[in-house]
């Protein structure tokens, strides 16, 4: 019997789930035992509820993905300039936002957040607020096991810690310079090679091409070794 999933790789999410359900049900039917009928009946009922929810929102996953793949208002010409230097990238709001999104995708956004916190700190004009803001930055990004601890060497951490008793506008300069160099040498080249940057450079919404590739690659082969247990869908 020809497989419906193999013949129709472009089925929507609801149809794919239904087709897979029929195939696995036929695989499972002959091997069913009397003492497992109650368990299978319960699983089938739960799967039916899942299918009903999919019918109510067949494009839920697509809409969710599209929200994350928002089109940029930056022109390709502007985006191209971001590739000229790291300073050019983060000196523009659009570039800084794009780079932050990229770091979040790599779970390393603490670097750019620390850099921005230092930039804001140096703009402080009230001496009475200096100590409080310095303490917040230190406890958030620098001290051992801080919630967003950045990668700094022992000497820089020690010097920064010692200056916390009487912080100045230059207290975090060494640490900020270190993190800037880390992002410029390590994160920035990867950003320029990323799909996020390339999509912006060519003026297309980020992620759409990846979604299309995933849709075309869906075949029954992905499930050829699956066990006939409906619990994997619940």
Backbone as a chain_set.jsonl record, in Angstrom:
{"seq": "XXXXXXXXXXXXXXXXXXXXXXXXXXXXXXXXXXXXXXXXXXXXXXXXXXXXXXXXXXXXXXXXXXXXXXXXXXXXXXXXXXXXXXXXXXXXXXXXXXXXXXXXXXXXXXXXXXXXXXXXXXXXXXXXXXXXXXXXXXXXXXXXXXXXXXXXXXXXXXXXXXXXXXXXXXXXXXXXXXXXXXXXXXXXXXXXXXXXXXXXXXXXXXXXXXXXXXXXXXXXXXXXXXXXXXXXXX", "coords": {"N": [[0.844, -1.204, 0.0], [0.578, 2.183, -0.859], [2.186, 4.904, 0.715], [0.568, 7.554, 2.392], [1.875, 9.787, 3.472], [4.283, 9.884, 2.145], [3.462, 10.378, -0.408], [2.369, 12.851, -0.249], [4.075, 15.252, 0.612], [3.633, 17.904, 1.22], [1.522, 18.229, 2.963], [-0.652, 19.89, 5.257], [-0.033, 20.692, 8.806], [-2.152, 19.475, 10.353], [-3.192, 17.49, 8.619], [-0.92, 15.933, 8.27], [-0.532, 14.865, 10.842], [-2.9, 13.388, 11.114], [-2.618, 11.521, 8.998], [-0.31, 10.155, 9.761], [-1.23, 9.08, 12.102], [-3.132, 7.21, 11.104], [-1.448, 5.43, 9.71], [0.271, 4.442, 11.744], [-1.622, 3.363, 13.403], [-2.562, 1.209, 11.887], [-0.266, -0.316, 11.841], [-0.079, -0.971, 14.469], [-2.348, -2.38, 15.085], [-2.557, -5.234, 14.571], [-0.789, -6.237, 16.404], [-1.885, -5.796, 18.882], [-2.775, -6.511, 22.241], [-5.127, -8.176, 24.452], [-4.929, -7.23, 27.107], [-4.014, -4.701, 26.868], [-5.829, -3.099, 25.678], [-7.473, -1.25, 27.048], [-5.629, 0.672, 27.823], [-4.681, 1.558, 25.317], [-7.056, 2.58, 24.292], [-7.45, 4.801, 25.911], [-5.215, 6.343, 25.161], [-5.819, 6.796, 22.482], [-8.109, 8.371, 22.715], [-7.031, 10.657, 23.858], [-5.361, 11.454, 21.801], [-7.237, 12.054, 19.886], [-8.37, 14.368, 20.933], [-6.172, 16.02, 20.638], [-6.014, 16.193, 17.847], [-8.406, 17.52, 17.334], [-7.864, 20.033, 18.422], [-5.866, 20.827, 16.674], [-7.303, 21.096, 14.338], [-8.832, 23.305, 14.926], [-6.913, 25.28, 15.012], [-5.12, 25.223, 12.587], [-2.931, 26.564, 11.481], [-1.393, 27.429, 13.555], [1.265, 27.035, 14.471], [2.684, 28.073, 12.308], [1.908, 30.785, 12.312], [2.971, 31.536, 14.759], [5.676, 31.24, 14.245], [6.015, 33.136, 12.233], [5.648, 35.513, 13.622], [7.998, 35.648, 15.042], [9.704, 36.017, 13.003], [9.95, 38.688, 12.064], [9.852, 41.268, 9.669], [12.544, 43.427, 8.791], [12.941, 46.994, 9.117], [15.101, 48.181, 8.106], [17.131, 49.171, 5.35], [18.673, 47.223, 2.69], [21.071, 48.46, 1.972], [21.817, 49.859, 4.275], [22.11, 47.718, 6.024], [24.23, 46.439, 4.82], [26.349, 48.107, 5.498], [26.725, 47.439, 8.112], [28.357, 45.309, 7.988], [30.846, 46.337, 7.626], [32.276, 47.087, 9.904], [32.508, 46.222, 13.382], [31.955, 48.248, 15.154], [30.442, 49.963, 13.552], [28.172, 48.438, 13.323], [27.063, 48.176, 16.013], [26.715, 50.791, 16.678], [24.463, 51.753, 15.554], [20.968, 51.778, 16.034], [19.273, 49.875, 14.761], [21.154, 47.95, 13.947], [22.24, 47.212, 16.42], [19.978, 46.1, 17.626], [19.503, 43.901, 15.907], [21.875, 42.438, 16.255], [21.658, 41.85, 18.955], [19.392, 40.165, 18.91], [20.551, 38.056, 17.531], [22.53, 37.183, 19.358], [20.878, 36.355, 21.415], [19.765, 34.126, 20.243], [21.898, 32.47, 20.41], [22.162, 32.174, 23.058], [23.787, 33.957, 24.496], [23.393, 36.559, 25.227], [24.09, 38.06, 27.385], [26.528, 39.334, 27.062], [26.233, 41.576, 25.263], [24.3, 42.916, 26.694], [25.663, 43.596, 29.024], [27.592, 45.297, 27.949], [25.96, 47.393, 27.016], [24.879, 48.219, 29.44], [27.125, 49.268, 30.657], [27.657, 51.415, 28.937], [25.434, 53.012, 29.467], [25.886, 53.481, 32.151], [28.154, 55.132, 32.156], [27.073, 57.5, 31.381], [25.996, 58.63, 33.531], [25.092, 61.314, 35.627], [24.652, 62.01, 38.2], [26.212, 61.892, 41.188], [25.331, 60.693, 43.506], [23.901, 58.487, 42.666], [25.724, 56.85, 41.553], [27.137, 54.822, 42.996], [25.082, 52.985, 43.59], [24.219, 52.169, 41.018], [26.583, 51.056, 40.059], [26.91, 48.914, 41.783], [24.697, 47.366, 41.072], [25.313, 46.622, 38.406], [27.671, 45.194, 38.859], [26.799, 43.045, 40.502], [25.053, 41.816, 38.805], [26.444, 41.109, 36.447], [29.211, 40.552, 36.925], [30.264, 39.525, 39.467], [31.066, 36.371, 41.057], [29.139, 33.641, 39.933], [27.061, 35.272, 39.154], [23.812, 36.227, 37.924], [23.892, 36.846, 35.167], [26.526, 36.384, 34.376], [29.499, 37.478, 32.838], [32.257, 36.596, 30.664], [35.168, 37.082, 32.063], [38.642, 37.654, 32.785], [40.704, 36.73, 35.651], [42.272, 38.869, 36.692], [41.009, 41.23, 35.75], [38.507, 40.968, 36.961], [39.275, 41.105, 39.642], [40.389, 43.705, 39.876], [38.155, 45.244, 39.238], [36.419, 44.536, 41.283], [37.791, 45.561, 43.506], [37.543, 48.279, 43.098], [34.959, 48.796, 43.678], [34.327, 49.838, 46.151], [34.676, 52.563, 46.044], [33.355, 53.606, 43.512], [33.883, 54.895, 40.185], [33.246, 56.762, 37.14], [34.772, 55.342, 35.4], [34.994, 52.774, 36.296], [34.195, 50.313, 35.146], [35.549, 50.16, 32.775], [37.775, 48.532, 31.901], [36.665, 45.964, 31.976], [34.508, 46.286, 30.203], [35.858, 46.837, 27.82], [37.134, 44.395, 27.416], [34.977, 42.624, 26.983], [33.87, 43.794, 24.73], [35.91, 43.319, 22.854], [35.803, 40.546, 22.817], [33.255, 40.079, 21.696], [33.604, 41.307, 19.219], [35.642, 39.805, 17.997], [34.77, 37.175, 18.126], [31.856, 36.749, 18.243], [30.815, 38.61, 16.35], [31.888, 37.899, 13.67], [30.478, 35.467, 13.322], [27.878, 36.382, 13.363], [27.777, 37.816, 10.943], [27.811, 35.717, 9.175], [25.482, 34.475, 9.657], [22.056, 33.33, 9.129], [20.227, 35.209, 9.886], [21.469, 37.748, 9.527], [22.103, 37.562, 6.774], [19.577, 37.283, 5.619], [18.474, 39.791, 6.237], [20.232, 41.371, 4.815], [19.591, 40.75, 2.193], [17.066, 41.649, 2.076], [14.819, 40.122, 2.918], [12.288, 38.533, 4.98], [13.446, 37.243, 8.011], [14.032, 33.802, 8.469], [12.012, 32.645, 6.918], [12.862, 31.2, 4.63], [14.076, 29.035, 5.833], [11.878, 27.809, 6.993], [10.474, 26.984, 4.721], [12.282, 25.122, 3.644], [12.225, 23.17, 5.612], [9.576, 22.298, 5.42], [9.541, 21.115, 2.858], [11.238, 18.982, 3.258], [9.955, 17.127, 4.782], [9.14, 13.854, 5.189], [7.892, 10.454, 5.148], [10.009, 8.89, 5.855], [11.198, 9.887, 8.109], [9.869, 8.737, 10.122], [10.154, 6.023, 9.918], [11.38, 4.28, 11.661], [9.9, 4.456, 13.895], [8.324, 3.513, 16.932], [5.275, 1.645, 17.445], [3.66, 3.256, 19.345], [1.375, 5.296, 20.655], [1.869, 7.119, 22.613], [4.014, 8.768, 22.182], [3.099, 11.027, 21.025], [1.753, 12.429, 22.866]], "CA": [[0.0, 0.0, 0.0], [1.371, 3.416, -0.948], [2.112, 5.678, 1.951], [0.023, 8.907, 2.141], [2.826, 10.833, 3.827], [5.313, 9.939, 1.119], [2.881, 10.945, -1.618], [1.956, 14.245, -0.021], [4.991, 15.899, 1.564], [3.231, 19.283, 1.508], [0.327, 18.25, 3.77], [-0.572, 20.816, 6.389], [0.237, 19.988, 10.057], [-3.252, 18.626, 10.778], [-3.256, 16.329, 7.734], [0.226, 15.048, 8.538], [-0.784, 14.136, 12.074], [-3.957, 12.408, 10.843], [-2.073, 10.461, 8.159], [0.61, 9.359, 10.568], [-2.076, 8.341, 13.037], [-3.694, 6.059, 10.394], [-0.38, 4.479, 9.408], [0.736, 3.792, 12.969], [-2.727, 2.566, 13.93], [-2.589, -0.046, 11.145], [0.912, -1.063, 12.284], [-0.26, -1.373, 15.854], [-3.594, -3.101, 15.245], [-2.371, -6.67, 14.608], [0.003, -6.625, 17.566], [-2.555, -5.418, 20.117], [-3.1, -7.587, 23.163], [-6.336, -7.857, 25.208], [-4.679, -6.516, 28.352], [-3.569, -3.33, 26.587], [-6.888, -2.384, 24.974], [-7.902, -0.102, 27.837], [-4.561, 1.691, 27.753], [-4.681, 2.11, 23.958], [-8.273, 3.37, 24.116], [-7.206, 6.081, 26.573], [-4.285, 7.107, 24.324], [-6.524, 7.223, 21.264], [-8.991, 9.472, 23.079], [-6.212, 11.855, 24.049], [-4.89, 11.868, 20.487], [-8.369, 12.669, 19.2], [-8.447, 15.748, 21.426], [-5.068, 16.749, 20.008], [-6.395, 16.44, 16.452], [-9.452, 18.532, 17.325], [-7.218, 21.324, 18.638], [-5.139, 21.174, 15.454], [-8.271, 21.533, 13.34], [-9.257, 24.648, 15.281], [-5.813, 26.197, 14.746], [-4.211, 24.504, 11.69], [-1.731, 27.332, 11.143], [-0.919, 28.048, 14.794], [2.72, 27.039, 14.52], [3.173, 28.973, 11.27], [1.715, 32.149, 12.775], [3.929, 31.777, 15.835], [6.994, 31.394, 13.62], [6.047, 34.387, 11.482], [5.801, 36.612, 14.568], [9.41, 35.711, 15.387], [10.444, 36.355, 11.783], [9.484, 40.014, 11.659], [10.668, 41.925, 8.652], [13.283, 44.592, 9.279], [12.676, 48.237, 8.427], [16.381, 48.646, 7.585], [17.366, 48.889, 3.929], [19.859, 46.396, 2.443], [22.256, 49.32, 1.936], [22.195, 50.106, 5.662], [22.564, 46.436, 6.578], [25.551, 46.166, 4.246], [27.338, 48.874, 6.251], [26.989, 46.738, 9.363], [29.431, 44.357, 7.744], [32.121, 47.032, 7.478], [32.985, 47.03, 11.183], [31.663, 45.936, 14.536], [31.527, 49.543, 15.693], [29.371, 50.434, 12.673], [26.995, 47.631, 13.633], [26.414, 48.459, 17.297], [26.488, 52.235, 16.851], [23.138, 52.031, 15.004], [19.937, 51.065, 16.785], [18.844, 48.687, 14.029], [22.227, 46.962, 14.012], [22.322, 46.739, 17.797], [18.823, 45.217, 17.841], [19.719, 42.659, 15.16], [22.963, 41.707, 16.903], [21.113, 41.339, 20.217], [18.565, 39.002, 18.569], [21.455, 36.965, 17.181], [23.143, 36.666, 20.586], [19.845, 35.633, 22.147], [19.63, 32.811, 19.606], [23.063, 31.687, 20.853], [22.118, 32.191, 24.525], [24.938, 34.708, 25.011], [23.012, 37.972, 25.189], [24.647, 38.784, 28.535], [27.658, 40.155, 26.613], [25.781, 42.86, 24.745], [23.567, 43.581, 27.765], [26.668, 44.184, 29.895], [28.184, 46.425, 27.227], [24.983, 48.493, 27.018], [24.766, 48.703, 30.812], [28.307, 50.107, 30.889], [27.459, 52.651, 28.194], [24.46, 53.803, 30.212], [26.522, 53.86, 33.417], [29.084, 56.243, 31.922], [26.305, 58.714, 31.128], [25.439, 59.066, 34.805], [25.496, 62.671, 36.014], [24.386, 62.184, 39.617], [27.172, 61.135, 41.992], [24.613, 59.918, 44.517], [23.391, 57.263, 42.049], [26.842, 56.106, 40.969], [27.413, 53.613, 43.769], [23.965, 52.047, 43.434], [24.248, 51.607, 39.668], [27.781, 50.224, 39.952], [26.622, 47.68, 42.516], [23.743, 46.589, 40.268], [26.049, 46.035, 37.276], [28.624, 44.209, 39.396], [26.082, 41.859, 40.982], [24.331, 41.193, 37.682], [27.297, 40.616, 35.371], [30.629, 40.312, 37.188], [30.619, 38.69, 40.607], [30.986, 34.927, 40.833], [27.791, 33.075, 39.848], [26.066, 36.311, 38.889], [22.77, 35.682, 37.025], [24.286, 37.019, 33.766], [27.982, 36.531, 34.476], [30.237, 37.544, 31.58], [33.54, 35.896, 30.703], [36.279, 37.988, 32.331], [39.765, 36.985, 33.445], [40.826, 36.95, 37.089], [42.819, 40.196, 36.983], [39.982, 42.259, 35.526], [37.498, 40.825, 38.01], [39.851, 41.574, 40.902], [40.492, 45.168, 39.822], [36.8, 45.801, 39.273], [35.903, 44.308, 42.63], [38.466, 46.477, 44.43], [37.088, 49.654, 42.868], [33.546, 48.922, 44.021], [34.154, 50.612, 47.39], [34.547, 53.969, 45.614], [33.234, 53.529, 42.056], [33.935, 56.102, 39.353], [32.674, 56.532, 35.813], [35.669, 54.462, 34.663], [35.122, 51.523, 37.042], [33.974, 49.12, 34.315], [36.193, 50.341, 31.465], [38.576, 47.364, 31.524], [35.744, 44.849, 31.732], [33.752, 46.573, 28.992], [36.779, 46.679, 26.684], [37.35, 42.96, 27.236], [33.778, 42.028, 26.393], [33.762, 44.349, 23.377], [36.866, 42.573, 22.019], [35.285, 39.18, 22.69], [32.15, 40.091, 20.732], [34.128, 41.694, 17.908], [36.482, 38.755, 17.428], [34.121, 35.866, 18.126], [30.42, 36.78, 17.908], [30.559, 39.419, 15.151], [32.049, 37.124, 12.425], [29.388, 34.489, 13.2], [26.682, 37.156, 13.019], [27.825, 38.13, 9.507], [27.566, 34.472, 8.424], [24.197, 33.917, 10.089], [20.887, 33.528, 8.27], [19.571, 36.455, 10.299], [22.103, 38.871, 8.83], [21.996, 37.385, 5.321], [18.197, 37.591, 5.234], [18.337, 41.247, 6.283], [21.053, 41.927, 3.736], [18.891, 40.537, 0.919], [15.729, 42.231, 2.158], [13.742, 39.147, 3.087], [12.003, 38.245, 6.389], [14.323, 36.204, 8.541], [13.482, 32.512, 8.858], [11.027, 32.092, 5.982], [13.497, 30.196, 3.785], [14.298, 27.841, 6.649], [10.587, 27.165, 7.147], [10.143, 26.297, 3.47], [13.141, 23.949, 3.518], [11.744, 22.152, 6.534], [8.335, 21.762, 4.891], [9.824, 20.235, 1.728], [12.017, 17.812, 3.649], [9.16, 16.237, 5.614], [8.729, 12.61, 4.537], [7.606, 9.344, 6.055], [11.267, 8.291, 6.289], [11.523, 10.377, 9.435], [9.155, 7.937, 11.108], [10.205, 4.618, 9.548], [11.839, 3.482, 12.79], [9.103, 4.8, 15.067], [7.625, 2.426, 17.589], [3.82, 1.838, 17.384], [3.157, 3.655, 20.652], [0.833, 6.642, 20.46], [2.271, 7.987, 23.727], [5.042, 9.711, 21.757], [2.456, 12.244, 20.533], [0.929, 12.993, 23.94]], "C": [[0.868, 1.238, 0.0], [1.132, 4.262, 0.283], [1.621, 7.091, 1.678], [0.992, 10.009, 2.492], [3.875, 10.999, 2.756], [4.79, 10.585, -0.147], [2.571, 12.431, -1.456], [2.84, 14.93, 0.997], [4.572, 17.29, 1.958], [1.943, 19.35, 2.331], [0.477, 19.24, 4.895], [-0.394, 20.023, 7.669], [-0.87, 19.051, 10.497], [-3.324, 17.362, 9.945], [-2.127, 15.362, 7.993], [-0.003, 14.225, 9.793], [-1.828, 13.053, 11.853], [-3.424, 11.224, 10.038], [-1.153, 9.56, 8.951], [-0.16, 8.512, 11.556], [-2.632, 7.086, 12.375], [-2.641, 4.993, 10.127], [0.03, 3.718, 10.648], [-0.371, 2.951, 13.597], [-2.801, 1.217, 13.239], [-1.418, -0.933, 11.545], [0.67, -1.674, 13.654], [-1.413, -2.354, 16.042], [-3.385, -4.599, 15.433], [-1.648, -7.109, 15.881], [-0.652, -6.288, 18.885], [-2.895, -6.641, 20.949], [-4.32, -7.184, 23.983], [-6.066, -6.996, 26.427], [-4.188, -5.091, 28.126], [-4.657, -2.511, 25.907], [-7.333, -1.141, 25.735], [-6.901, 1.033, 27.746], [-4.545, 2.36, 26.39], [-5.903, 2.986, 23.713], [-8.091, 4.759, 24.732], [-6.276, 6.951, 25.735], [-4.967, 7.644, 23.077], [-7.457, 8.402, 21.55], [-8.208, 10.774, 23.233], [-5.684, 12.381, 22.719], [-6.002, 12.535, 19.697], [-8.547, 14.124, 19.639], [-7.368, 16.61, 20.805], [-5.407, 17.115, 18.571], [-7.465, 17.525, 16.369], [-8.869, 19.925, 17.528], [-6.478, 21.775, 17.398], [-6.086, 21.68, 14.385], [-8.744, 22.956, 13.636], [-8.189, 25.683, 14.935], [-4.77, 25.523, 13.84], [-2.92, 25.241, 11.399], [-1.105, 27.989, 12.375], [0.59, 28.139, 14.832], [3.306, 28.0, 13.488], [3.051, 30.427, 11.716], [2.71, 32.503, 13.863], [5.307, 32.025, 15.264], [7.09, 32.737, 12.914], [6.205, 35.589, 12.407], [7.268, 36.786, 14.952], [10.245, 36.17, 14.201], [9.976, 37.699, 11.232], [10.433, 40.648, 10.649], [11.334, 43.175, 9.222], [12.921, 45.818, 8.451], [13.959, 48.812, 7.831], [16.528, 48.277, 6.108], [18.594, 48.0, 3.778], [21.147, 47.213, 2.429], [22.765, 49.599, 3.352], [22.764, 48.843, 6.292], [23.962, 46.089, 6.069], [26.65, 46.891, 5.017], [27.675, 48.205, 7.575], [28.147, 45.752, 9.215], [30.798, 45.0, 7.615], [32.954, 47.006, 8.761], [31.998, 46.745, 12.296], [31.13, 47.23, 15.146], [30.381, 50.122, 14.88], [28.072, 49.708, 12.992], [26.301, 48.1, 14.904], [26.204, 49.952, 17.566], [25.124, 52.653, 16.301], [22.101, 51.177, 15.721], [19.496, 49.777, 16.089], [19.889, 47.574, 14.091], [22.358, 46.367, 15.39], [21.18, 45.776, 18.103], [19.024, 43.871, 17.15], [20.795, 41.806, 15.821], [22.5, 41.113, 18.235], [20.245, 40.122, 19.966], [19.439, 37.801, 18.233], [22.072, 36.352, 18.437], [22.122, 35.902, 21.429], [19.644, 34.241, 21.56], [20.781, 31.886, 19.982], [23.148, 31.629, 22.379], [23.345, 32.877, 25.12], [24.649, 36.203, 25.017], [23.563, 38.763, 26.369], [25.806, 39.693, 28.131], [27.21, 41.54, 26.149], [24.994, 43.631, 25.814], [24.54, 44.254, 28.737], [27.283, 45.414, 29.233], [27.245, 47.626, 27.245], [24.815, 49.082, 28.42], [25.941, 49.618, 31.148], [28.185, 51.442, 30.164], [26.493, 53.576, 28.932], [25.071, 54.326, 31.518], [27.419, 55.083, 33.245], [28.377, 57.567, 31.63], [25.735, 59.3, 32.415], [25.975, 60.44, 35.211], [25.273, 62.951, 37.504], [25.303, 61.284, 40.434], [26.484, 60.253, 43.018], [24.094, 58.589, 43.989], [24.508, 56.346, 41.545], [27.082, 54.777, 41.676], [26.331, 52.56, 43.585], [23.994, 51.379, 42.069], [25.447, 50.687, 39.477], [27.548, 48.879, 40.628], [25.686, 46.775, 41.718], [24.453, 45.89, 39.109], [26.981, 44.935, 37.762], [27.912, 42.921, 39.806], [25.351, 41.123, 39.865], [25.266, 40.498, 36.703], [28.699, 40.132, 35.776], [30.934, 39.369, 38.346], [30.398, 37.217, 40.31], [29.548, 34.441, 40.942], [26.713, 34.153, 39.754], [25.043, 35.763, 37.892], [23.112, 35.809, 35.545], [25.807, 37.222, 33.686], [28.66, 36.489, 33.103], [31.622, 36.924, 31.775], [34.701, 36.89, 30.827], [37.4, 37.239, 33.033], [39.88, 37.439, 34.901], [41.288, 38.366, 37.414], [41.787, 41.299, 36.826], [38.908, 42.186, 36.605], [38.002, 41.383, 39.333], [39.913, 43.096, 40.949], [39.122, 45.827, 39.923], [36.208, 45.677, 40.67], [36.501, 45.306, 43.63], [37.968, 47.92, 44.297], [35.637, 49.874, 43.268], [33.311, 49.733, 45.289], [33.999, 52.104, 47.096], [34.475, 54.01, 44.082], [33.305, 54.895, 41.375], [33.306, 55.781, 38.008], [33.525, 55.569, 34.986], [35.819, 53.079, 35.307], [35.048, 50.284, 36.15], [34.683, 49.192, 32.96], [36.954, 49.1, 31.008], [37.686, 46.18, 31.175], [34.962, 45.059, 30.44], [34.619, 46.4, 27.748], [37.018, 45.211, 26.375], [36.163, 42.298, 26.541], [33.556, 42.539, 24.971], [34.672, 43.561, 22.433], [36.384, 41.148, 21.79], [34.182, 39.12, 21.646], [32.656, 40.395, 19.321], [34.87, 40.548, 17.235], [35.761, 37.421, 17.28], [32.674, 35.912, 17.618], [30.133, 37.5, 16.59], [30.772, 38.641, 13.85], [30.928, 36.095, 12.228], [28.086, 35.184, 12.836], [26.639, 37.438, 11.521], [27.581, 36.903, 8.637], [26.188, 33.888, 8.717], [23.084, 34.18, 9.08], [20.176, 34.832, 8.613], [20.15, 37.646, 9.542], [21.926, 38.755, 7.312], [20.581, 37.67, 4.823], [17.957, 39.097, 5.223], [19.075, 41.901, 5.125], [20.345, 41.83, 2.389], [17.436, 40.987, 0.97], [14.593, 41.248, 2.261], [13.538, 38.867, 4.572], [12.85, 37.087, 6.877], [13.547, 34.95, 8.899], [12.536, 31.887, 7.856], [11.629, 30.998, 5.102], [13.73, 28.912, 4.549], [13.004, 27.076, 6.839], [10.207, 26.401, 5.892], [10.989, 25.043, 3.295], [12.662, 22.833, 4.415], [10.482, 21.504, 6.003], [8.596, 20.775, 3.762], [10.515, 18.951, 2.157], [11.216, 16.824, 4.471], [8.718, 15.021, 4.804], [8.482, 11.549, 5.59], [8.879, 8.704, 6.565], [11.656, 8.721, 7.692], [10.902, 9.499, 10.508], [9.261, 6.431, 10.832], [10.63, 3.71, 10.69], [11.022, 3.735, 14.044], [8.41, 3.576, 15.635], [6.126, 2.696, 17.582], [3.247, 2.128, 18.761], [2.697, 5.102, 20.557], [1.251, 7.598, 21.554], [3.296, 9.018, 23.299], [4.417, 11.005, 21.282], [1.735, 12.979, 21.661], [1.774, 13.737, 24.935]], "O": [[1.808, 1.33, 0.789], [0.024, 4.325, 0.817], [2.183, 7.776, 0.824], [0.95, 11.076, 1.879], [4.315, 12.115, 2.478], [5.529, 11.247, -0.875], [2.522, 13.17, -2.439], [2.414, 15.168, 2.127], [5.091, 17.828, 2.935], [1.322, 20.41, 2.402], [1.567, 19.428, 5.434], [-0.576, 18.806, 7.66], [-0.59, 17.948, 10.967], [-3.498, 16.272, 10.49], [-2.308, 14.145, 7.95], [0.292, 13.031, 9.819], [-1.675, 11.932, 12.337], [-3.728, 10.07, 10.342], [-1.212, 8.337, 8.825], [0.204, 7.367, 11.823], [-2.621, 6.013, 12.979], [-2.898, 3.801, 10.294], [0.128, 2.491, 10.624], [-0.095, 1.943, 14.248], [-3.063, 0.199, 13.879], [-1.549, -2.156, 11.587], [1.158, -2.763, 13.956], [-1.458, -3.078, 17.037], [-3.961, -5.189, 16.347], [-1.866, -8.215, 16.376], [-0.032, -6.476, 19.932], [-3.263, -7.685, 20.411], [-4.546, -5.993, 24.2], [-6.87, -6.125, 26.76], [-3.969, -4.352, 29.086], [-4.435, -1.343, 25.587], [-7.547, -0.09, 25.131], [-7.27, 2.199, 27.611], [-4.413, 3.581, 26.297], [-5.82, 4.003, 23.023], [-8.517, 5.763, 24.161], [-6.505, 8.153, 25.603], [-4.737, 8.78, 22.663], [-7.582, 9.316, 20.735], [-8.65, 11.84, 22.806], [-5.569, 13.59, 22.522], [-5.756, 13.466, 18.93], [-8.837, 14.998, 18.822], [-7.597, 17.776, 20.482], [-5.119, 18.227, 18.128], [-7.448, 18.351, 15.457], [-9.309, 20.885, 16.896], [-6.454, 22.966, 17.089], [-5.742, 22.575, 13.613], [-9.023, 23.725, 12.716], [-8.51, 26.825, 14.604], [-3.647, 25.278, 14.281], [-1.907, 24.609, 11.099], [-0.381, 28.978, 12.261], [1.147, 29.181, 15.179], [4.306, 28.666, 13.755], [3.977, 31.216, 11.525], [3.233, 33.616, 13.902], [6.031, 32.906, 15.728], [8.121, 33.405, 12.982], [6.826, 36.582, 12.027], [7.736, 37.905, 15.164], [11.364, 36.655, 14.373], [9.645, 37.81, 10.052], [11.655, 40.565, 10.776], [10.748, 43.887, 10.037], [12.634, 45.718, 7.258], [13.913, 49.821, 7.127], [16.1, 47.206, 5.679], [19.47, 48.014, 4.642], [22.2, 46.716, 2.829], [23.969, 49.581, 3.607], [23.769, 48.887, 7.002], [24.774, 45.517, 6.796], [27.752, 46.364, 5.176], [28.774, 48.378, 8.103], [28.821, 45.411, 10.186], [31.805, 44.3, 7.507], [34.181, 46.913, 8.712], [30.801, 46.999, 12.163], [29.987, 47.288, 15.599], [29.452, 50.705, 15.439], [26.995, 50.302, 12.936], [25.105, 48.39, 14.893], [25.588, 50.327, 18.564], [24.673, 53.771, 16.546], [22.33, 49.996, 15.983], [19.359, 48.729, 16.721], [19.552, 46.403, 14.266], [22.563, 45.161, 15.534], [21.384, 44.756, 18.761], [18.748, 42.823, 17.734], [20.644, 40.589, 15.934], [22.9, 40.007, 18.599], [20.328, 39.143, 20.708], [19.119, 36.67, 18.598], [22.128, 35.129, 18.564], [22.464, 34.915, 22.081], [19.382, 33.286, 22.292], [20.659, 30.664, 19.885], [24.11, 31.09, 22.926], [23.881, 32.427, 26.133], [25.554, 37.017, 24.833], [23.515, 39.993, 26.367], [26.047, 40.712, 28.779], [27.748, 42.554, 26.594], [25.021, 44.862, 25.834], [24.274, 45.355, 29.22], [27.471, 46.446, 29.878], [27.686, 48.754, 27.466], [24.631, 50.289, 28.575], [25.774, 50.623, 31.84], [28.563, 52.482, 30.705], [26.718, 54.784, 29.008], [24.811, 55.455, 31.933], [27.435, 55.969, 34.1], [29.005, 58.625, 31.633], [25.072, 60.337, 32.394], [27.178, 60.687, 35.141], [25.661, 64.005, 38.006], [25.189, 60.06, 40.382], [26.991, 59.186, 43.364], [23.868, 57.661, 44.765], [24.258, 55.204, 41.158], [27.214, 53.735, 41.033], [26.631, 51.375, 43.44], [23.816, 50.166, 41.965], [25.343, 49.657, 38.812], [27.942, 47.835, 40.107], [25.866, 45.557, 41.695], [24.223, 44.707, 38.858], [27.07, 43.871, 37.149], [28.378, 41.826, 39.488], [25.068, 39.931, 39.985], [24.942, 39.43, 36.182], [29.315, 39.37, 35.03], [31.789, 38.494, 38.211], [29.632, 36.863, 39.414], [28.831, 34.767, 41.888], [25.59, 33.963, 40.221], [25.391, 34.902, 37.083], [22.679, 34.984, 34.741], [26.291, 38.127, 33.006], [28.422, 35.579, 32.309], [32.09, 36.752, 32.901], [35.155, 37.461, 29.835], [37.148, 36.3, 33.788], [39.239, 38.403, 35.32], [40.748, 38.997, 38.322], [41.696, 42.197, 37.663], [38.452, 43.214, 37.106], [37.264, 42.048, 40.06], [39.532, 43.706, 41.948], [38.953, 46.837, 40.606], [35.574, 46.606, 41.172], [35.795, 45.829, 44.493], [37.973, 48.68, 45.265], [35.135, 50.996, 43.208], [32.218, 50.261, 45.49], [33.286, 52.817, 47.803], [35.441, 54.409, 43.431], [32.852, 55.905, 41.913], [32.883, 54.65, 37.769], [33.054, 55.037, 33.981], [36.681, 52.3, 34.901], [35.767, 49.312, 36.381], [34.431, 48.358, 32.09], [36.803, 48.661, 29.868], [37.929, 45.479, 30.192], [34.773, 44.119, 29.668], [34.158, 45.873, 26.735], [37.097, 44.823, 25.209], [36.34, 41.503, 25.618], [33.101, 41.791, 24.106], [34.254, 43.179, 21.339], [36.538, 40.605, 20.696], [34.167, 38.221, 20.805], [32.188, 39.805, 18.347], [34.736, 40.346, 16.029], [36.102, 36.623, 16.407], [32.316, 35.202, 16.679], [29.3, 37.048, 15.803], [29.907, 38.708, 12.977], [30.48, 35.875, 11.103], [27.279, 34.639, 12.083], [25.586, 37.314, 10.896], [27.185, 37.037, 7.48], [25.778, 32.912, 8.088], [23.153, 35.117, 8.284], [19.594, 35.479, 7.743], [19.409, 38.454, 8.983], [21.631, 39.747, 6.644], [20.399, 38.23, 3.742], [17.316, 39.622, 4.313], [18.594, 42.867, 4.533], [20.479, 42.716, 1.545], [16.666, 40.746, 0.04], [13.506, 41.505, 1.745], [14.488, 38.949, 5.351], [12.947, 36.059, 6.207], [12.512, 35.027, 9.561], [12.276, 30.687, 7.94], [10.983, 29.98, 4.852], [13.601, 27.821, 3.993], [13.003, 25.845, 6.848], [9.676, 25.293, 5.977], [10.485, 24.013, 2.85], [12.688, 21.667, 4.022], [10.319, 20.289, 6.116], [7.961, 19.723, 3.697], [10.388, 17.93, 1.481], [11.741, 15.771, 4.833], [7.986, 15.166, 3.825], [8.815, 11.72, 6.762], [8.857, 8.038, 7.601], [12.367, 7.998, 8.389], [11.341, 9.504, 11.658], [8.538, 5.644, 11.443], [10.296, 2.525, 10.709], [11.391, 3.289, 15.13], [7.962, 2.704, 14.89], [5.718, 3.851, 17.699], [2.45, 1.352, 19.288], [3.506, 6.017, 20.401], [1.007, 8.799, 21.433], [3.451, 10.042, 23.965], [5.124, 12.004, 21.142], [1.163, 14.045, 21.433], [1.25, 14.278, 25.909]]}, "num_chains": 1, "name": "protein.A"}
